[in-house]
Amino acid sequence: MNSNTFRQRAEQLVSRMTLEEKISQLQHIAPAIERLNIPAYVWWNECLHGVAGAGTATVFPQAIAMAASYNTELLQEVATVISDEARAQYNEYKQFGETLQYQGLTFWSPNINIFRDPRWGRGHETYGEDPCLTGHMGTAFVRGLQGDGKYRKVDATLKHFAAHSGPEQGRRGFKAEISEKDLYETYLAAFRYCIDHADPSAVMGAYNSLNGEACCASKTLLHDILRKEFGFTGYVVSDCGAIMDTHVHFHYTADTAESAALALNSGCELECGPAYIALPEAVERGLVSEETITEAAVKLFTARFRLGMFDDDCEYDKISYDVIESPAHRALNRKMAQESMVLLKNNGVLPLDRTKKIAVIGPNADAKNVLLGNYIGFPSVYYTLLRGIQEYTDPYYSKGCHLTEEGYSVSLATSCCSEREAIVTARRADVVIFCMGLDPNLESEECDPSVRSFYGGDKPDLELPAVQKKLFEKVAALGKPMVFVNVSGSSVNLTRQKETCDAIIQCFYPGAMGGLALADILFGEVSPSGRLPVTFYADGSDLPDFEDYSMENRTYKFYKGTPVYEFGHGLTYSEIGENWLDEYTVELTNHGAYDTAYSVLRFTYIPHKNLAGFRKVFLKRGETVTVHFEQE
């Protein structure tokens, strides 16, 4: 069944609807039309790194962590598993006669915005700061989600179009100003690549305005660039409530009817929010035509037909609920977590001898939430970092301190005792493993700034919380060998750790199997192979203003300072030699004592350093592999 057939069926069905019925189907909570046997459907579903909100699911590492794997093939496998679980959920929930939010097949993932500034709270939802890495990883994710069958497996949605990357507080009225060069080279490049190579079903607009137009109601973005220039043929959905912002916050229009008409006329077919309720008024006032409404409804029903929602021969209807969090899925999750962790420093202390006495110290050691990140399902089996280490050895353990001082009522005695316990455990150990960093509450989507100490979701700086730095110095003074495991979704100032620790691992938010994966690396069962998808800066004081969207002095391409760890940095337990035979061909040789996966990165200079390709390979000890990159 080809796409034209889906379109024809949609046209026929929509032709039988009244104007009011068509308008009702342009809202993300689409009511049933019983006379036409159309069930109610909620378009809002999430699967950033696993099916979110629908119940039990395999929760993979956060997107920024999976980007660190530099492994598109593995990411496509992950996305295939996610879409299997999505179909399994849907197949059960649709038996109730309708699907509720988070039970459908239209997913608002992946987030392929560029992580331009390390202070952005939602940066860990992305694939990092580089458009090439983001475009290739996004393409793999979309392909895995959507499948290649007769029907579309699920719909993937690229978001947020365009240029969204903070600030979170006030995002609904933020006006981004961007040069054409930065817009095309940085902010739009990954969208264009994914559209060219993965045929995504949908694109979501951003909350911000861009160069004087609200993104979800921008003719320039949605019609001129997305559809005409990039050739996108799918449907566009607004971010939630964003169309109302056109008049409420940006004041580009006078009222809801004008905002709704502007968005629909510009090419936003589906709204998450209340503005499209005003479309009947907009028709009466001559602001939008019924033909435009009809075309939008046809596009949306074409998508539903393409998903097999109205047919009984869809190949994905056979996917059983038993696939959810299956042993095979957990194994893949563990593998992705292994490849996502980045060894930043190692003076030879790793891998650890499991006969050594080990102390595990820090507020993130036994915390579940740091495994999961945001936009999550609920794993029934999970391993905190401490629990993973306990699978290999029996360590001493002390939480040592809270994640932050703010938000906790802690007596002086309790604080002192906790700190003293950490010192006691460290004294008894041969090696200290610190598990510190941030958590998904300290870097997040827009939130009430009174709830958290950080700026409505964004970070005020790049520092570890003061209470953790204090504990670190107390324990470091003992002079024990130290391994620092940093858990965060973004750049944290690790200058002090680089100076004093024997090894550093960037763990990100590693998913439900994260503790096992970390232990696999710590004890040498697996060689680390991740690379940083972002620059790790020092204190960030030399970065431009957060609200400045110019790429000047940002990311590895344009930063003029010296990073603590640069984009693409990552060690293995072996020694891999790179012998570039020409611009597109490299010979890799494993000279070390460990079998290991390895990501080779190809850079060009235009004139700045620019990632132009990457490939993940596996090399046994003594093995030589030749990698060819395609010429542009």
Phi, psi and omega per residue, in radians:
M1 nan 2.082 -3.065
N2 -1.593 3.013 -3.062
S3 -1.120 -0.529 3.112
N4 -1.116 -0.645 3.108
T5 -1.116 -0.763 3.081
F6 -1.029 -0.756 3.140
R7 -1.101 -0.772 -3.128
Q8 -1.111 -0.709 3.112
R9 -1.135 -0.672 3.110
A10 -1.145 -0.753 3.128
E11 -1.056 -0.726 -3.138
Q12 -1.134 -0.744 -3.126
L13 -1.182 -0.796 -3.108
V14 -1.138 -0.542 3.139
S15 -1.102 -0.301 -3.127
R16 -1.638 -0.004 -3.091
M17 -1.644 2.622 2.981
T18 -1.350 2.934 3.101
L19 -1.021 -0.774 -3.123
E20 -1.107 -0.673 3.117
E21 -1.165 -0.710 3.106
K22 -1.094 -0.761 3.135
I23 -1.088 -0.690 -3.130
S24 -1.083 -0.454 -3.108
Q25 -1.491 -0.070 3.106
L26 -1.634 0.094 3.136
Q27 -1.891 2.557 -2.944
H28 -1.148 -0.420 2.957
I29 -1.752 1.615 -3.050
A30 -1.581 2.067 -3.099
P31 -1.268 2.832 3.069
A32 -1.191 2.584 2.941
I33 -2.068 1.586 -2.949
E34 -1.102 -0.636 -3.096
R35 -1.150 -0.337 3.112
L36 -1.892 0.155 3.139
N37 1.023 0.649 3.095
I38 -1.770 2.034 3.139
P39 -1.322 2.766 3.029
A40 -1.098 2.586 -3.135
Y41 -2.583 2.376 3.054
V42 -1.872 2.098 -3.050
W43 -1.337 -0.316 -3.022
W44 -1.427 1.918 3.062
N45 -2.503 2.653 -3.047
E46 -2.289 2.484 3.068
C47 -2.705 0.861 -3.084
L48 -0.926 -0.780 3.088
H49 -2.580 0.677 -3.095
G50 2.498 2.708 -3.139
V51 -1.099 2.177 -3.024
A52 -1.864 2.459 2.944
G53 1.414 -0.145 -3.048
A54 -1.691 -0.014 -3.121
G55 2.159 -2.588 -3.121
T56 -1.091 2.381 -3.142
A57 -2.812 2.810 2.993
T58 -1.332 2.080 -3.141
V59 -1.798 1.863 -3.125
F60 -1.410 2.997 3.053
P61 -0.979 2.654 3.107
Q62 -1.005 2.744 -3.040
A63 -0.951 -0.758 -3.118
I64 -1.087 -0.576 3.103
A65 -1.201 -0.790 -3.140
M66 -1.126 -0.522 3.050
A67 -1.082 -0.609 -3.131
A68 -1.157 -0.292 3.069
S69 -1.229 -0.434 -3.053
Y70 0.872 0.637 -3.046
N71 -2.218 1.645 -3.094
T72 -1.194 -0.627 -3.132
E73 -1.134 -0.736 3.126
L74 -1.176 -0.682 3.121
L75 -1.133 -0.657 3.089
Q76 -1.132 -0.650 3.043
E77 -1.073 -0.752 3.108
V78 -1.042 -0.820 -3.129
A79 -1.134 -0.577 3.077
T80 -1.125 -0.726 3.074
V81 -1.107 -0.749 3.122
I82 -1.059 -0.755 -3.138
S83 -1.240 -0.521 2.993
D84 -1.042 -0.831 -3.120
E85 -1.188 -0.597 3.085
A86 -1.104 -0.804 3.110
R87 -1.123 -0.688 3.125
A88 -1.073 -0.756 3.095
Q89 -1.090 -0.848 -3.100
Y90 -1.062 -0.737 -3.118
N91 -1.038 -0.560 3.108
E92 -1.436 -0.808 -3.037
Y93 -1.183 -0.537 -3.106
K94 -1.193 -0.278 3.109
Q95 -1.203 -0.222 3.058
F96 -1.414 -0.016 3.101
G97 1.696 -0.263 3.086
E98 -2.797 2.871 3.069
T99 -2.039 2.456 3.115
L100 -1.646 -3.115 3.105
Q101 -1.006 2.416 -3.122
Y102 1.279 0.218 3.130
Q103 -2.063 0.148 -3.035
G104 -1.789 -2.767 -3.035
L105 -2.125 0.010 -3.117
T106 -1.842 1.858 -2.963
F107 -1.847 2.363 -3.128
W108 -1.632 1.111 3.134
S109 -2.641 2.635 0.126
P110 -1.643 2.889 3.017
N111 -1.593 1.898 -3.100
I112 -1.955 0.432 2.972
N113 -1.131 2.749 -3.133
I114 -1.557 2.287 -3.133
F115 -1.396 1.299 -2.965
R116 -1.310 -0.455 -3.048
D117 -2.382 2.249 -3.032
P118 -1.177 -0.159 3.134
R119 -1.488 -0.196 -3.074
W120 -1.177 2.217 -3.061
G121 -1.196 -0.458 -3.111
R122 -1.703 0.134 -3.078
G123 -1.038 -0.507 -3.109
H124 -1.260 -0.138 3.029
E125 -1.386 -0.205 -3.011
T126 -1.744 -3.133 3.076
Y127 -1.753 0.338 3.005
G128 1.907 -2.848 -2.954
E129 -1.681 -0.046 -3.023
D130 -1.949 2.272 -3.137
P131 -1.116 -0.611 3.126
C132 -1.149 -0.885 3.105
L133 -1.031 -0.794 -3.111
T134 -1.112 -0.770 -3.127
G135 -1.113 -0.747 -3.134
H136 -1.232 -0.734 3.125
M137 -1.196 -0.711 3.096
G138 -1.074 -0.706 3.109
T139 -1.084 -0.781 3.117
A140 -1.070 -0.719 -3.120
F141 -1.150 -0.780 3.136
V142 -1.099 -0.764 3.130
R143 -1.064 -0.733 3.124
G144 -1.153 -0.661 3.128
L145 -1.194 -0.836 -2.936
Q146 -1.449 -0.363 3.124
G147 1.230 -3.068 -3.128
D148 -2.421 0.628 -3.112
G149 -1.616 -2.956 3.096
K150 -1.065 -0.712 3.076
Y151 -1.868 2.840 3.022
R152 -1.379 2.342 -3.070
K153 -1.190 -0.978 2.918
V154 -2.507 2.884 3.045
D155 -1.606 2.281 3.016
A156 -1.730 2.557 -3.112
T157 -2.210 2.055 3.044
L158 -1.325 2.309 3.111
K159 -2.507 2.726 0.013
H160 -2.003 2.187 -3.016
F161 -1.602 1.891 0.159
A162 -2.533 2.749 2.958
A163 1.253 0.381 3.098
H164 -1.339 2.169 3.010
S165 -2.854 0.780 3.071
G166 1.672 2.913 0.032
P167 -1.338 2.690 3.117
E168 -1.309 -0.800 3.097
Q169 -1.219 2.128 -3.102
G170 1.440 0.271 -3.071
R171 -1.088 -0.476 -3.078
R172 -1.266 -0.205 3.091
G173 -2.226 0.271 -3.071
F174 -1.383 2.303 -3.107
K175 -1.917 1.814 3.136
A176 -1.470 2.335 3.057
E177 -2.042 2.131 -2.994
I178 -2.402 2.392 3.080
S179 -1.220 2.748 3.135
E180 -1.078 -0.661 3.133
K181 -1.087 -0.878 3.137
D182 -1.155 -0.641 -3.120
L183 -1.055 -0.850 -3.060
Y184 -1.413 -0.676 -3.084
E185 -1.319 -0.564 -3.032
T186 -1.959 -1.015 -2.922
Y187 -1.400 -0.496 -3.086
L188 -1.817 -0.250 -2.963
A189 -1.063 -0.752 -3.109
A190 -1.181 -0.638 3.084
F191 -1.070 -0.809 -3.130
R192 -1.082 -0.749 -3.119
Y193 -1.101 -0.787 -3.132
C194 -1.127 -0.702 3.122
I195 -1.128 -0.706 3.141
D196 -1.204 -0.562 -2.951
H197 -1.978 -0.156 -3.068
A198 -2.328 -0.144 3.123
D199 0.872 1.015 3.136
P200 -1.116 2.561 -3.093
S201 -1.216 -0.626 -2.969
A202 -2.524 2.852 3.031
V203 -2.348 2.388 3.075
M204 -1.805 2.382 3.085
G205 -1.332 2.860 -3.098
A206 -1.689 2.837 3.088
Y207 -1.251 -0.682 -3.032
N208 -1.217 2.898 2.904
S209 -1.663 2.807 -3.113
L210 -2.338 2.005 3.120
N211 0.879 0.757 3.009
G212 1.613 0.105 3.083
E213 -2.262 2.357 3.046
A214 -1.128 2.235 -2.987
C215 -1.018 -0.649 -3.109
C216 -1.405 -0.026 3.100
A217 -2.387 0.582 -3.044
S218 -1.757 1.990 3.046
K219 -1.100 -0.656 3.140
T220 -1.056 -0.847 -3.094
L221 -1.285 -0.915 -2.951
L222 -1.407 -0.612 -3.121
H223 -1.704 -1.007 -3.009
D224 -1.185 -0.807 -3.071
I225 -1.556 -0.997 -3.020
L226 -1.106 -0.864 -3.037
R227 -1.548 -0.908 -3.058
K228 -1.299 -0.830 -3.048
E229 -1.411 -0.781 -3.079
F230 -1.563 -0.215 3.085
G231 1.292 0.418 3.138
F232 -1.236 2.308 -3.071
T233 -2.039 0.043 -3.108
G234 -1.494 -2.713 -3.127
Y235 -1.951 2.739 3.138
V236 -1.955 2.391 3.077
V237 -2.100 2.502 3.093
S238 -1.388 2.713 2.896
D239 -1.244 2.836 -2.895
C240 -1.257 2.028 -3.134
G241 1.472 -0.010 -3.000
A242 -1.185 -0.549 -3.117
I243 -1.179 -0.614 3.065
M244 -1.084 -0.538 -3.116
D245 -1.118 -0.371 -3.099
T246 -0.987 -0.683 3.086
H247 -1.817 -0.549 -3.061
V248 -1.249 -0.758 -3.072
H249 -1.906 -0.714 -3.094
F250 -1.499 -0.463 -3.133
H251 1.081 0.578 3.067
Y252 -1.427 -0.381 3.102
T253 -2.256 2.972 -3.029
A254 -1.620 -0.491 -3.050
D255 -2.783 -3.116 -3.062
T256 -1.098 -0.731 -3.115
A257 -1.072 -0.738 3.122
E258 -1.140 -0.723 3.134
S259 -1.116 -0.763 -3.141
A260 -1.097 -0.770 -3.129
A261 -1.137 -0.749 -3.138
L262 -1.080 -0.756 -3.135
A263 -1.126 -0.836 -3.107
L264 -1.148 -0.760 3.113
N265 -1.109 -0.513 -3.133
S266 -1.396 -0.329 3.064
G267 2.140 0.333 3.078
C268 -1.718 1.780 -3.030
E269 -1.351 -0.570 -2.999
L270 -2.129 2.303 3.117
E271 -1.943 2.328 2.870
C272 -1.712 1.834 -3.075
G273 2.464 -3.037 -3.006
P274 -1.731 -0.017 -2.977
A275 -1.168 -0.646 -3.048
Y276 -1.236 -0.138 2.993
I277 -1.071 -0.439 -3.114
A278 -1.518 0.085 -3.114
L279 -1.115 -0.623 3.061
P280 -1.002 -0.733 3.091
E281 -1.110 -0.691 3.136
A282 -1.104 -0.626 3.084
V283 -1.153 -0.801 -3.134
E284 -1.047 -0.628 -3.116
R285 -1.488 0.000 3.109
G286 1.327 0.355 -3.110
L287 -1.467 -0.424 3.134
V288 -2.595 2.596 -3.090
S289 -1.667 2.745 3.058
E290 -1.134 -0.531 3.114
E291 -1.078 -0.674 3.105
T292 -1.151 -0.707 3.087
I293 -1.117 -0.755 3.128
T294 -1.052 -0.787 -3.128
E295 -1.093 -0.701 3.110
A296 -1.100 -0.772 3.123
A297 -1.101 -0.685 3.114
V298 -1.082 -0.760 3.124
K299 -1.051 -0.738 -3.104
L300 -1.223 -0.681 3.110
F301 -1.314 -0.455 2.991
T302 -1.046 -0.737 3.109
A303 -1.102 -0.733 -3.113
R304 -1.191 -0.678 3.056
F305 -1.132 -0.696 -3.121
R306 -1.152 -0.432 3.076
L307 -1.449 -0.046 3.116
G308 1.348 0.345 -3.073
M309 -1.182 -0.385 -3.086
F310 -1.974 0.290 -3.095
D311 -2.199 2.845 -3.129
D312 -2.002 0.248 -3.135
D313 -2.107 0.356 -3.134
C314 -1.240 2.209 -3.059
E315 -1.109 -0.405 -3.096
Y316 -1.476 -0.126 3.078
D317 -1.152 -0.282 -3.087
K318 -1.532 -0.097 -3.121
I319 -1.209 2.175 -3.019
S320 -1.513 2.645 3.067
Y321 -1.048 -0.375 -3.108
D322 -1.165 -0.244 -3.139
V323 -1.279 -0.360 -3.023
I324 -1.135 2.155 3.140
E325 0.943 0.662 3.140
S326 -1.227 2.868 3.092
P327 -0.965 -0.670 3.128
A328 -1.143 -0.672 3.133
H329 -1.203 -0.683 3.089
R330 -1.127 -0.662 3.120
A331 -1.120 -0.745 3.099
L332 -1.124 -0.679 3.108
N333 -1.052 -0.763 3.128
R334 -1.103 -0.729 3.138
K335 -1.121 -0.774 3.126
M336 -1.106 -0.686 3.103
A337 -1.107 -0.692 3.097
Q338 -1.034 -0.791 -3.070
E339 -1.354 -0.225 -3.102
S340 -1.537 -0.319 -3.087
M341 -1.454 2.473 -3.020
V342 -2.015 2.097 3.040
L343 -1.453 1.908 -3.069
L344 -1.540 -0.581 -3.120
K345 -2.599 2.535 3.051
N346 -2.806 1.992 3.127
N347 -1.638 0.206 -3.131
G348 1.968 -0.096 3.129
V349 -1.192 -0.481 3.083
L350 -1.813 2.565 -0.038
P351 -1.268 2.710 -3.080
L352 -1.358 2.588 2.966
D353 -1.449 2.046 -3.050
R354 -1.211 -0.123 3.063
T355 -1.466 -0.198 3.115
K356 -1.259 2.670 3.031
K357 -1.418 2.199 -3.014
I358 -2.094 2.396 3.001
A359 -1.931 2.245 3.071
V360 -1.878 2.110 -3.006
I361 -2.324 2.369 2.997
G362 2.394 2.708 -3.061
P363 -1.226 -0.299 3.136
N364 -1.679 0.017 -3.057
A365 -1.149 -0.731 -3.072
D366 -2.118 0.537 -3.113
A367 -1.712 2.204 3.141
K368 -1.277 -0.672 -3.006
N369 -1.126 -0.456 3.139
V370 -1.328 -0.235 3.019
L371 -1.271 -0.608 -2.797
L372 -1.711 -0.473 -3.094
G373 1.253 -2.515 3.119
N374 -2.123 3.070 -3.029
Y375 0.869 1.233 -2.931
I376 -2.147 2.679 2.829
G377 -1.597 -2.896 -3.013
F378 -2.239 1.742 -3.121
P379 -1.237 2.425 3.078
S380 -1.490 -0.361 3.089
V381 -2.189 2.223 3.129
Y382 -2.652 2.702 -3.129
Y383 -2.202 1.930 2.971
T384 -1.128 2.964 -3.131
L385 -1.051 -0.720 3.109
L386 -1.109 -0.811 -3.121
R387 -1.096 -0.622 3.096
G388 -1.127 -0.780 3.116
I389 -1.102 -0.623 3.133
Q390 -1.162 -0.296 3.042
E391 -1.250 -0.332 -3.113
Y392 -1.853 -0.564 -3.048
T393 -2.717 3.078 -3.116
D394 -1.994 1.522 -3.010
P395 -1.446 2.820 2.840
Y396 -1.298 2.659 -3.117
Y397 -2.496 2.415 2.973
S398 -2.567 2.267 3.044
K399 -1.089 -0.681 3.012
G400 1.450 -0.796 3.141
C401 -2.889 2.927 2.991
H402 -1.328 2.920 3.140
L403 -1.053 -0.795 3.071
T404 -2.390 2.933 3.057
E405 -1.438 -0.525 -3.090
E406 -1.302 2.540 3.046
G407 1.488 0.020 3.141
Y408 -2.164 2.482 3.025
S409 -1.767 1.721 -3.035
V410 -2.128 2.173 3.097
S411 -1.271 2.745 3.122
L412 -1.043 -0.690 -3.120
A413 -1.120 -0.754 3.141
T414 -1.107 -0.773 -3.135
S415 -1.085 -0.781 -3.123
C416 -1.119 -0.756 -3.125
C417 -1.094 -0.730 -3.131
S418 -1.113 -0.744 3.120
E419 -1.139 -0.736 3.134
R420 -1.139 -0.643 3.097
E421 -1.065 -0.727 3.120
A422 -1.061 -0.726 3.130
I423 -1.157 -0.716 3.116
V424 -1.063 -0.822 -3.126
T425 -1.132 -0.699 -3.138
A426 -1.131 -0.683 3.140
R427 -1.063 -0.577 -3.079
R428 -1.447 -0.146 -3.003
A429 -1.776 2.750 3.007
D430 -1.496 -0.520 -3.116
V431 -2.440 2.444 3.090
V432 -1.899 2.247 3.028
I433 -1.892 1.967 3.052
F434 -1.510 2.318 3.024
C435 -2.082 1.605 -3.025
M436 -2.239 -3.030 3.100
G437 2.221 -2.469 -3.095
L438 -2.008 -2.996 2.960
D439 -2.561 3.008 -3.042
P440 -1.176 -0.136 3.029
N441 -1.466 -0.408 -3.110
L442 -1.570 -0.273 3.007
E443 -2.403 1.942 -2.917
S444 -2.713 3.125 3.003
E445 -1.219 2.920 -3.132
E446 -0.766 2.269 3.112
C447 -2.526 2.950 3.096
D448 -1.136 2.058 -3.081
P449 -1.115 -0.284 3.118
S450 -1.366 -0.278 -3.077
V451 -1.396 -0.605 -3.045
R452 -2.203 2.823 -3.095
S453 -1.349 -0.352 -3.108
F454 -1.547 3.091 -2.892
Y455 -1.501 1.320 3.079
G456 1.052 0.462 -3.120
G457 2.067 -0.593 3.136
D458 -1.453 2.845 3.128
K459 -1.616 2.413 3.088
P460 -1.302 -0.433 -3.132
D461 -2.762 -2.975 -3.067
L462 -1.882 0.260 -3.041
E463 -1.505 2.609 2.911
L464 -1.144 2.601 3.076
P465 -0.944 2.506 -3.017
A466 -1.010 -0.651 -3.095
V467 -1.149 -0.556 3.085
Q468 -1.286 -0.706 3.115
K469 -1.081 -0.672 3.124
K470 -1.116 -0.805 3.136
L471 -1.121 -0.713 3.137
F472 -1.009 -0.809 -3.110
E473 -1.151 -0.657 3.124
K474 -1.071 -0.792 -3.109
V475 -1.316 -0.671 -3.139
A476 -1.055 -0.520 -3.123
A477 -1.119 -0.279 3.124
L478 -1.289 -0.317 3.081
G479 1.384 0.309 3.130
K480 -1.369 2.679 2.950
P481 -0.995 2.386 -3.008
M482 -2.274 2.344 2.996
V483 -2.002 2.145 -3.118
F484 -1.834 2.051 3.079
V485 -1.805 1.893 -3.124
N486 -1.632 2.144 3.137
V487 -1.888 1.918 3.124
S488 -2.878 2.842 3.092
G489 -1.729 0.150 -3.007
S490 -2.727 3.135 3.133
S491 -1.148 2.292 3.038
V492 -2.204 2.495 -3.132
N493 -1.195 1.864 -3.119
L494 -1.884 0.427 -3.118
T495 -0.988 -0.844 -3.104
R496 -1.137 -0.699 3.134
Q497 -1.172 -0.655 3.109
K498 -1.096 -0.611 -3.134
E499 -1.271 -0.632 -2.907
T500 -1.974 -0.415 -3.041
C501 -1.542 2.671 3.124
D502 -1.440 -0.471 3.102
A503 -2.636 2.609 3.091
I504 -2.358 2.299 3.054
I505 -2.136 2.221 3.002
Q506 -1.566 2.034 -2.976
C507 -1.712 -0.336 -3.012
F508 0.929 -2.589 2.998
Y509 -1.901 1.765 -2.758
P510 -1.564 0.153 3.098
G511 1.484 3.081 -3.008
A512 -1.102 -0.496 3.125
M513 -1.689 0.249 -3.018
G514 -1.041 -0.677 -3.136
G515 -1.119 -0.709 3.095
L516 -1.142 -0.747 -3.121
A517 -1.098 -0.742 3.102
L518 -1.070 -0.793 3.137
A519 -1.107 -0.657 3.086
D520 -0.983 -0.677 -3.136
I521 -1.358 -0.796 -3.108
L522 -0.994 -0.671 -3.047
F523 -1.777 0.188 2.967
G524 1.414 0.194 3.061
E525 -1.162 -0.559 3.130
V526 -2.382 2.441 3.030
S527 -1.415 2.356 3.085
P528 -1.129 2.639 -3.111
S529 -2.577 0.125 -3.141
G530 -1.312 2.788 3.043
R531 -2.317 2.616 -3.110
L532 -1.154 2.271 3.038
P533 -1.592 0.021 3.116
V534 -2.459 2.814 3.036
T535 -1.386 2.384 3.004
F536 -1.739 1.859 -3.114
Y537 -1.495 3.009 3.011
A538 -1.407 -2.018 -3.067
D539 -1.461 -0.179 3.095
G540 1.381 0.093 -3.087
S541 -1.179 -0.360 -3.133
D542 -1.652 0.080 3.088
L543 -1.358 2.705 3.083
P544 -1.144 2.969 3.058
D545 -0.972 2.444 -3.078
F546 -0.984 -0.608 -3.069
E547 -1.503 -0.027 3.082
D548 -1.468 2.019 -3.067
Y549 -1.569 0.048 3.023
S550 -1.131 2.531 3.124
M551 -1.486 0.026 3.111
E552 -1.010 2.195 3.120
N553 1.080 0.567 3.078
R554 -2.215 2.606 3.087
T555 1.056 2.989 -3.082
Y556 -1.065 -0.408 -3.076
K557 -1.225 -0.638 -2.961
F558 -2.189 -0.053 -3.107
Y559 -1.184 2.288 -3.067
K560 -1.664 -0.209 -3.121
G561 -1.536 -2.959 3.120
T562 -1.901 1.995 -3.132
P563 -1.287 2.785 3.009
V564 -1.206 -0.818 3.014
Y565 -2.429 2.276 -3.026
E566 -1.486 2.783 3.020
F567 -0.907 2.323 3.121
G568 1.551 -0.098 -3.131
H569 -1.257 2.461 3.094
G570 3.069 2.303 -3.094
L571 -1.805 2.832 2.957
T572 -2.106 3.132 3.045
Y573 -1.497 -0.025 -3.127
S574 -1.981 -2.979 3.123
E575 -2.187 1.877 -3.086
I576 -1.826 2.160 3.083
G577 -1.663 2.352 3.081
E578 -1.895 2.109 3.089
N579 -2.085 1.730 -3.106
W580 -1.369 2.025 -3.108
L581 -1.402 -0.568 2.999
D582 -2.759 -2.950 -3.046
E583 -1.104 -0.432 -3.023
Y584 -2.058 0.024 -3.044
T585 -2.284 2.286 3.140
V586 -2.319 2.437 3.084
E587 -1.827 2.109 -3.111
L588 -1.873 2.324 3.119
T589 -2.267 2.270 3.077
N590 -1.533 1.793 -3.114
H591 -1.591 -0.101 -3.004
G592 -1.658 -2.902 -3.021
A593 -1.748 0.047 -3.065
Y594 -2.161 2.440 2.878
D595 -1.197 2.457 -3.098
T596 -2.745 2.611 2.886
A597 -1.363 2.704 -3.081
Y598 -2.684 2.316 3.062
S599 -1.770 2.114 3.072
V600 -1.712 2.303 -3.097
L601 -1.939 2.336 3.091
R602 -1.852 2.114 3.132
F603 -1.961 2.589 2.957
T604 -2.121 3.007 -3.130
Y605 -2.287 2.026 -2.910
I606 -2.299 0.656 0.008
P607 -1.526 -0.196 -3.138
H608 -1.344 2.824 3.115
K609 -1.102 2.388 -3.007
N610 -2.605 2.096 3.081
L611 -1.154 2.183 -3.102
A612 -2.030 -0.105 3.121
G613 3.034 2.819 3.095
F614 -2.744 2.728 -3.127
R615 -2.625 2.342 3.090
K616 -1.740 2.239 3.131
V617 -2.310 2.905 3.072
F618 -2.087 2.266 -3.110
L619 -2.166 2.183 3.002
K620 -1.364 2.857 3.117
R621 -0.960 2.235 3.114
G622 1.438 -0.088 -3.051
E623 -1.428 2.573 3.031
T624 -2.084 2.323 -3.134
V625 -2.278 2.403 3.078
T626 -1.812 2.253 -3.120
V627 -2.005 2.250 3.102
H628 -1.913 2.260 3.036
F629 -1.735 2.487 3.105
E630 -1.191 2.492 3.069
Q631 -1.393 2.458 -3.137
E632 -1.171 nan nan
